[in-house]
Amino acid sequence: MGMSASRPSLDLAVDTLRRAGFDEVGVAPPALPEHRDDLLRWMESGYAASMDWLRRHPEVRVDLRERFPWAASILVATRAYRHPRRTEGLAPFVSTYAQGVDYHDLLLGRMKDAGRALEERWPGLRWHAYVDTGPALERQLAEAAGLGWRAKNGLLLHPRHGSRFFLALLVTDVEWDPTPQNWGSCGSCRACQAACPTEAFVEPGVLDAGRCISYLTIEHRGSIAPELRPAMGQWLFGCDLCQTACPFDHRASTEGDPELSPTDPVVSTSLQELLRLDEKSFRKRFGGTPLLRPKREGLVRNALIVVANGEHEDCLPAVRALLEDPSAVIRETAQWCLRRWGEEADRVDTRRAKD
């Protein structure tokens, strides 16, 4: 049986989430049927690229009651990851959000702690925590909860805090009223669109993931299309360009979570060291960080593109060594990198490299 009859205090629930380490908290309904057509159209257009999991369970994304029949309302929470830009090691080449520990583990643990605290206060409460760990329209839910609006780059934007924060959900069986607010919009500003070097925005708010630097450096498996590589610039993992271009980003007030500050593997590892890591040392170096996500093959592939696009002549001996790497993807990208530097490497066997 749900908790609607006892109607637990929303103020107490919000306070519990804040004490667990979250910033802003709002309430959204479990179903957002108005977003169904846009979601299906985006997926059918192929803009999800190879991220097949995004195509699964669209009915759950639109209505969480399809997975949790008891769901009555969603507590949506934010946690800022803003911190001063670091220049050591790999930090200049890594998106701000990914320089700390894996936020999935950290914030999911906090949200579960909050859920258990609420259940202890209200025995019988049903809840489920999400931090990018299941099918849900997080940004749309956050918008419905009054935590900002979806900007033209698709991210949630708050007028005071910008867009550098994570979202976490607590699905509950409590019938709280949604907490919408009319914050405004981006107006005529298109700075984020103009800032994208790969032209990944089909139109304001619609992203073709297959051209997005964040997708290419994190989720894409195999070789990256050569015509996209020069535009990827100096991004090893993720990209901050559309956020940095946003006027709201410059006046954001929220301080970042200290537990999400840059970790030692990010600030103490050089590009040259990364290029020389074998499989075992790669896993040991980046375990527990977001940089593990693309695996060694993906991150070394990205590092080769960074070397090709920048002033990294000191890395060329390590690049040449990768011409003999077991990975066909790495061998092909190393060959391309050396050609960009004016060196020929035609002897390399690039067969079995995926497109």
Summary of the structure (lengths in Angstrom):
residues: 355
radius of gyration: 21.8
end to end distance: 51.6
largest distance: 73.7
contacts: 1151
relative contact order: 0.14
helix: 44%
strand: 11%
